[in-house]
């Protein structure tokens, strides 16, 4: 929810900016990006990331802001990636996320330039955002100045003026940083000379003692000060990183609202603790990013780029020596201690990428040692340093000079140096009697030590932490401030302490990290090993975790997809230093999508001529009663006795059978093929129980109990009685009169019955429970209650059942003013009562008719 201040600012922006691309108002979602804007901004970032360009851009910025300072390291690709993570942190109240703001108020911001007296600093006194204050100044100028930096295409108007949020820009910059790292890695994988185009020579430089350095030694390519980029997998098939799909850039993030409208917020942030262990790291990622175990292990792989800076965090050294801004899985290979090349940057090497290994030319075995520096009052910071068992001398120098050291002159044929203790090829460090000395020894890169923080090591090994100091493993028993103070004296500026076993430096014997997040999933240490051995699996896990990180604080529908900034996009790399330098990203024009032909205008359906209703059959003229010959009265002597006149029961005239007509189009019934020359006949549908009800028979309905339309008590044998002539004649006259009345009124009422459309079962009758009854092919499905003919109930529910006191209720959609029941009288059959209403301009009339079934 936006605060009322943000809502007011948004409203003001709408009122002042109109419907066009108005200047961005903090608190509102960022506007969409065009593909052209994306290409221009990517070109600006590419120049910032390129060789030594950050220094030139910094001078340009100072010219625009006289008296202000900015200091950005060479090739700040990892720094922009770090900014992307810090921007998406939560505030201490649980709000926030990716909002284009940092808190640069809490804690010390600046360079910790010493002197490094020990046990004097508080970790809480240093801002966790320290080191980001300068890169955001350069990015802010790109955000508000359409022409900055020079030597790149200008924007039509700045990102801010065209309605884009700063948060979206920072997220885009983080994505471009990852892409730049992939391009760098893949270029080095293909050729060590990837960043040395023809005609390019690095400038000559002096070291701190004023001695000219070799052009390629400590060159300017790697921002970790490790010379040129080196890659342990260079030239091998698994070296290159392949994206299965582009990293999705989305827009719509909202900047936080500050008093000055800038990026410096007063709200306290909730940062990850770099000194905690695996349990602490997992709790942070679960709470603030909703990460599962695989996502949190994958996102930490971003540490494969960049380095630590002691002057801002008190943490020195690098994660990967000469890794620079290469995006690959070397972070995991180092973390699990896979053997790797010991890259040398001195002793006659040309560009810092001479591969050093053990005596037999194999990748060097590795180990991790816990280390503490005592800068903090707690004894920390503590971290982990890797050492590799490698030859101490470079016997085969790049400059062709011979090395006269005994380790080189006494080596066996084909060996890189003399093996210690006479160990043989294939044997490990345990076969070396003196792994900390001799021609092969465990060693780190002086000044470029490869390290891991507690937060990194905690994903692979399980240990406890106390004030940031690891404990709980063999080798960490004496790794405590109590022990360190025994050798510490006031005023000491530097003292280093190591994990030890039996008094010798050794790797702590910590168990694997077996946490499963969520429960039942793969343990964390197995994921680390999986990513170390399968770079493609790590990349496949990193991309969605990275996208999730950049959407922190937003719902699934809050952000909108932006343009594809990766596919077929090309940006320049390492251009010769000349006045003609220009950074411009290009992409082929999008493949035009052929217009979808408009669907043909459907011709109005041809209505089939209505099937003429078959002629109504005239009621048959009742046959005159057959008069039985009079019974002769025998002549007997007895006096004649008149035969009594017994009233003969009159057989009622049968109801005329309704002519069979085709079911209307809205009927529920399906139809079976019509017989030759006839109309289709309704096919019975299965009832709710799956049984098929019996069809209609004759002029009645077959119902359970076997009663036909004639009703109970009917004379079923049809026998005729002989009557006296007069009663018979009277009966014939009565029948004729009844037939006439039936004919006159029956035709009139049948028209009203044709309007009967709905069969409503009453109490005691079976209802259709199906939810999706079949319908006519090509016709809309009609309710199961519709009738096929005026006088027959629908069979969708099976035949109606009747019990004493129950009846059928016929409803009409027109004509019948109100539903009237079909009343049943036990002794005389079914009486059908129907009321019809005939309306006209002058009023209406209602007639009621009764029929005997």
Secondary structure, DSSP 8 states (H G I E B T S, - for coil): ---HHHHHHHHHHHHHHTTSS----TTSB-----HHHHHHHHHHHHHHHSTTHHHHHHHHHHHHSTT------SS-HHHHHHHHHHHT-BBTTS-BSS-S-B--SSSB-S-------SS-B-GGGB-TTTT-TTHHHHHHHHHH-TT-SSSB---SS-TTTTT--HHHHHHHHHHHHHHHHHHHHHHHHH-TTTT--TT-----EE-TTS-EE-TTTT-SS-TTSSSS---TTTTSTT-S---SS----EE--B----TTSSSB--S-B----TT--HHHHHHHHHHHH---HHHHHHHGGGGGSSB--HHHHS--SBSSTTTTT--STHHHHHHTT--B-EEE-STT-SSS-EEE-STTSS-B-EEEEEEE---BTTS--EEEEEEEEEESS-SS-TT-----SHHHHT--TT-SS--GGG--TT--GGG-TTTTSSSEEEE--TTS-BEE-HHHHTTTB--EEETTEEESSBT-TT-SHHHHTTS--TT-----EE-EETTEE---B--B----SSTTS--HHHHHHHHHH-HHHHHHHHHHHHHHHTTTT--TTTSEE---SSTTEE---S--SSTT--B--EE-------------------------------------------------SS--------------------------TT-S--EE---TTS--EE---B-TTS-B----BTTB---TTS--TT-TT---S-------HHHHHHHHHHHHHHHHHHHHHHHHHHHHHTTEEEEE--TTS-----SS----TTS----TTB-SBTTB--STT-S----TT--EEEEESSS-SS-EEEEEETTTEEEEEEEEEEEETTEEEEEEEEEE-
